[in-house]
């Protein structure tokens, strides 16, 4: 169980939920994990597949650890951006609606044909 917690703490396995709905507003993407608090290196060092690689090909292992950490950092930034986005539903008139708009008035009005 501790190993799974370390995967989450390192950001290697972030916890999130995605619940799209047809309703206005809200945030369909919810990030449940906290910001990574330990380096990915600490998590993967307890995995046999990475430990073997570090003994047999130390330079390659180091390069891959750097790539994994960079990927985890980038994914975390992306997930943080998704977590603050709110749902916008397109209206039949071509505009979009948000929580602040009523269902009757589109955000963008079109000129009559």
TIPAVO-881015 format. One line per 8 residues: number of its first residue (from 1); for each residue x negated, y, z negated of N, C-alpha, C. Coordinates in steps of 0.05 Angstrom, whole numbers, plus 5000, padded with zeros to 4 digits. Each point is the difference from the previous one (the first is absolute). Example, Ala and Ser with C-alpha at 12.3 -4.5 7.8 and 13.67 -1.06 7.14 Angstrom:
// residues 2
1 = 4736,4886,4844,5018,5024,5000,4982,5024,5000 | 5007,5021,5014,4984,5024,4999,5015,5022,4986
This chain:
// residues 113
1 = 4983,4976,5000,5017,5024,5000,4983,5025,5000 | 4978,5000,4985,4982,5023,4999,4988,5006,5028 | 4994,4978,5015,4989,5004,5026,5019,5015,5019 | 5026,4994,4998,5020,5014,5015,5002,5030,4992 | 4998,5005,4974,5000,5028,4991,4976,5015,5010 | 4977,4986,5001,4976,5013,5011,5003,5007,5030 | 5014,4983,5015,5005,5005,5028,5016,5025,5003 | 5020,5005,4982,5016,5024,5001,4984,5024,4990
9 = 4985,4996,4978,4984,5023,4989,4980,5010,5020 | 4989,4982,5017,4980,5008,5019,5012,5012,5025 | 5026,4997,5004,5013,5010,5025,4999,4979,5022 | 4987,4978,4996,4998,4979,5020,5028,4989,5006 | 5018,5000,4980,5027,4990,5003,5019,5020,4987 | 5006,5022,5013,5018,5020,4988,5029,4990,4999 | 5014,5009,4980,5028,4993,4997,5017,5023,5009 | 5019,4993,5018,5018,5021,5010,5026,4986,5008
17 = 5020,5017,5004,5026,4991,5010,5009,5018,5023 | 5013,4988,5019,5011,5015,5022,5029,4992,5002 | 5018,5020,4997,5028,4994,5001,5014,5021,5017 | 5000,4995,5026,5013,5020,5018,5031,4999,4996 | 5012,5023,5002,5029,5001,4998,5010,5019,5022 | 5026,5000,5005,5012,5018,5019,5008,5026,4987 | 4997,5003,4974,5009,5024,4986,4978,5021,5002 | 5009,5025,4996,4982,5023,5002,4982,5001,4975
25 = 4977,5012,5004,4982,5006,4978,4988,4975,4988 | 4988,5003,4978,4988,4978,4986,4972,4994,5012 | 4987,4982,4988,4974,4992,5009,5000,4970,5004 | 5001,4991,5025,5001,4971,5005,4975,4985,4992 | 4977,5013,4999,4975,4987,4993,4993,5008,4971 | 4997,4980,4983,4993,5005,4972,4974,4986,4993 | 4981,5015,4991,4974,4989,4993,5001,4994,4970 | 4998,4974,4993,5003,4991,4973,4973,4999,4985
33 = 4978,4997,5015,4974,4998,4988,4990,5028,4992 | 4982,4999,4980,4985,5025,4993,4977,5002,5019 | 4988,5023,5001,4976,5004,5016,4979,4980,4992 | 4985,4989,5020,4980,4980,4993,4981,5010,4978 | 4995,4983,4981,4984,5008,4977,4973,4984,4998 | 4997,4980,5016,4975,4985,5000,4991,4997,5029 | 4974,4999,5005,4991,4996,5028,5008,4972,5010 | 5004,4998,5026,5007,4974,5012,4978,4980,4995
41 = 4976,5009,4998,4977,4983,4995,5004,4984,4974 | 5011,5013,4979,5005,4986,4975,5020,4978,5003 | 5021,5005,5017,5020,4979,5004,4989,4977,5017 | 4987,5006,5022,4992,4979,5018,4976,4984,4990 | 4985,5010,4981,4977,4986,4989,5009,4974,4986 | 5025,4999,4991,5009,4975,4987,5012,4980,5020 | 5001,5007,5026,5010,4982,5020,4977,4984,5012 | 5003,4974,5002,4979,4982,5009,4992,5007,5029
49 = 5019,5007,5017,4993,5005,5028,4982,5024,5003 | 5003,5020,4983,4982,5024,5001,4974,4995,4985 | 5001,4984,4979,4976,4994,4985,4981,4983,5017 | 5010,4981,5015,4984,4984,5018,4988,5017,5022 | 5016,5018,5011,4989,5018,5021,4978,5018,4989 | 5003,5010,4976,4979,5017,4989,4974,4985,4995 | 5002,4974,4994,4975,4984,4996,4988,4992,5027 | 5016,4994,5020,4989,4990,5025,4993,5022,5020
57 = 5015,5022,4999,4995,5022,5019,5004,5027,4985 | 4982,5007,4982,5003,5023,4983,5005,5027,5015 | 4985,5003,5022,5004,5026,5015,5027,5001,5013 | 5009,4978,5012,5026,4999,5012,5022,5004,4979 | 4996,4987,4977,5019,5003,4978,5003,5029,4991 | 4977,5013,4998,5001,5028,4991,5015,5018,5020 | 4995,4995,5026,5014,5015,5021,5030,4995,4998 | 5008,4975,4997,5028,4993,4999,5013,5012,4975
65 = 4986,5001,4977,5011,5012,4976,5005,5030,5004 | 4982,5013,5014,5003,5028,5005,5024,5005,5019 | 5004,4983,5019,5023,5002,5019,5026,4994,4985 | 5000,4980,4982,5024,4994,4985,5008,5024,4983 | 4980,5012,4986,5005,5023,4982,5011,5024,5017 | 4988,5005,5023,5010,5022,5017,5028,4995,5009 | 5006,4975,5007,5028,4993,5008,5020,5004,4977 | 4992,4991,4977,5018,5003,4976,5005,5029,4995
73 = 4979,5016,5001,5003,5029,4995,5018,5013,5021 | 4997,4993,5025,5016,5012,5021,5029,4991,4998 | 5005,4974,4995,5027,4990,4996,5013,5014,4977 | 4986,5005,4978,5012,5013,4976,5009,5028,5008 | 4983,5015,5015,5007,5027,5008,5026,4999,5017 | 5001,4981,5018,5024,4997,5017,5025,4993,4984 | 4997,4982,4981,5023,4992,4983,5010,5024,4983 | 4981,5016,4990,5008,5024,4985,5016,5019,5017
81 = 4992,5003,5025,5016,5017,5018,5028,4989,5006 | 5001,4974,5004,5026,4987,5004,5019,5003,4976 | 4988,4999,4976,5016,5001,4976,5014,5026,4995 | 4990,5022,5012,5013,5026,4996,5018,5008,5023 | 5002,4984,5021,5017,5006,5022,5029,4994,4993 | 5018,5018,5009,5029,4994,4996,5013,4993,5026 | 5022,4986,4998,5014,4989,5023,5015,5023,5014 | 4997,5001,5027,5015,5018,5016,5015,4983,5021
89 = 5026,5005,5002,5016,4984,5018,5008,5018,5024 | 4995,4991,5024,5007,5015,5024,5030,5004,5001 | 5009,5023,5009,5029,5004,5003,5008,4995,5029 | 5025,4997,5005,5010,4995,5027,4995,5024,5019 | 4997,5024,4988,4996,5025,5016,4971,5004,5007 | 4982,4982,4992,4972,5002,5008,4982,5011,4979 | 5010,5010,4978,4983,5010,4979,4996,4979,4979 | 4988,5008,4978,4997,4982,4977,5013,5012,4976
97 = 5008,4983,4982,5012,5008,4975,4982,4991,4977 | 5000,5016,4979,4986,4992,4975,5020,5002,4977 | 4990,4996,4976,5017,5003,4976,5014,5027,4998 | 4987,5021,5009,5010,5027,4997,5022,5007,5020 | 5001,4985,5022,5019,5006,5021,5026,4984,4996 | 5022,5012,5008,5025,4986,4999,5002,4982,5024 | 5018,4980,5000,5003,4982,5022,5012,5014,5024 | 5013,5023,4996,5013,5014,5022,4982,5018,5016
105 = 4978,5010,4987,4984,5020,5014,4972,4988,5006 | 4994,4997,5026,4974,4990,5007,4978,5021,4995 | 4976,4991,4997,4978,5019,4994,4993,5017,5024 | 5003,4988,5024,4994,5014,5025,5026,5000,5017 | 5009,5024,5007,5023,5002,5017,4991,5001,5029 | 5015,4986,5018,4994,5000,5028,5018,5020,5014 | 4991,5011,5022,5016,5018,5017,5020,4983,5015 | 5024,5010,5004,5020,4984,5015,4990,4997,5029
113 = 5008,4978,5013,4990,4995,5028,5012,5020,5020
